[in-house]
Amino acid sequence: MVGRVRAFLEMIRAALPELVERLRESALWAGAEAHISDSFYGSIPSVNFSQEVLAVQTEAIVTCVRAFPGWNDLGHPERAVAVLEAAGLEPVWMKSGKSADETLAVA
């Protein structure tokens, strides 16, 4: 998956607001490095990201299906943008005028 971290968080917040609230209460939200203890995971609900977040917000995502995708180590935002451009796709977020480094997180 490729996307802005903020966009993923907004999608999660829209679908699962209680989960984001739990994360906001943790030291992780502020960007602090922290050891995530098992007790933290035990305190939040288990969710299926694909079904509970992505599948219910299809207007916020773009998929790219290729007949023979082969291997592509996207690893860097420019590579992800190049794949979208080669497929003739230009999502709204690509029109922001910012560089790929400024707009995307590659996972």
C-alpha positions in Angstrom: 0.0 0.0 0.0 1.1 3.5 -0.7 -0.5 6.6 0.8 -0.2 9.5 3.1 0.0 8.6 6.7 -2.5 11.3 7.5 -4.9 9.9 4.9 -4.7 6.4 6.5 -5.3 7.9 9.9 -8.3 9.8 8.6 -9.7 6.7 7.0 -9.3 4.8 10.3 -10.8 7.7 12.2 -13.9 7.7 9.9 -14.4 4.0 10.2 -13.2 3.3 13.8 -13.2 6.5 15.8 -12.8 4.7 19.1 -9.6 3.0 17.9 -8.0 6.4 17.0 -9.1 7.8 20.3 -7.2 5.0 22.1 -4.1 5.7 20.0 -4.4 9.4 20.8 -4.3 8.5 24.5 -1.0 6.6 24.1 2.6 7.9 24.0 2.8 6.7 20.4 0.5 9.4 19.0 2.9 12.2 19.7 5.6 10.4 17.8 7.5 9.4 20.9 9.5 6.2 20.7 8.0 3.7 23.0 8.0 0.0 23.7 4.5 -1.2 22.8 3.6 -3.6 25.6 1.2 -6.5 25.1 -1.2 -4.8 27.5 -1.7 -2.0 25.0 -2.7 -4.4 22.3 -5.0 -6.1 24.8 -6.8 -2.8 25.4 -7.7 -2.0 21.8 -10.2 -4.0 19.6 -8.9 -6.4 17.0 -9.9 -5.1 13.5 -9.7 -6.3 10.0 -8.1 -3.3 8.2 -9.1 -4.4 4.7 -12.7 -5.1 5.6 -13.4 -2.5 8.3 -11.5 0.4 6.9 -10.5 0.0 3.2 -13.6 -1.8 1.9 -16.0 0.8 3.4 -14.1 3.8 2.0 -13.6 2.9 -1.6 -13.8 6.6 -2.7 -10.6 7.3 -0.8 -8.5 4.6 -2.5 -7.1 3.8 -5.9 -6.3 0.3 -7.0 -4.0 -0.7 -9.9 -4.5 -4.1 -11.4 -2.1 -5.3 -14.0 -2.3 -8.5 -16.1 1.2 -9.5 -15.1 2.4 -7.2 -12.3 5.7 -9.0 -11.8 7.9 -7.7 -9.0 8.2 -4.0 -8.3 10.0 -2.9 -5.1 8.1 0.3 -4.7 10.1 1.2 -1.6 10.3 4.9 -2.6 7.4 7.3 -3.3 8.7 8.2 -6.8 8.5 4.5 -7.8 4.8 4.3 -6.7 3.9 7.5 -8.6 5.7 6.1 -11.7 3.5 2.9 -11.5 0.3 5.0 -11.2 1.4 7.2 -14.1 2.3 4.2 -16.3 -1.2 2.8 -15.6 -2.8 6.1 -16.6 -4.0 6.9 -13.1 -3.9 10.3 -11.5 -5.6 10.3 -8.1 -6.6 13.7 -6.7 -3.8 13.6 -4.2 -1.3 13.4 -7.0 -2.4 16.8 -8.3 -1.3 18.6 -5.1 1.9 19.9 -6.6 4.0 18.4 -3.9 6.7 15.9 -4.5 6.1 12.2 -3.9 8.3 12.4 -0.8 6.0 15.0 0.7 2.8 13.2 -0.1 3.3 9.5 0.3 4.3 6.9 2.8 5.2 3.5 1.3 4.5 0.4 3.2 
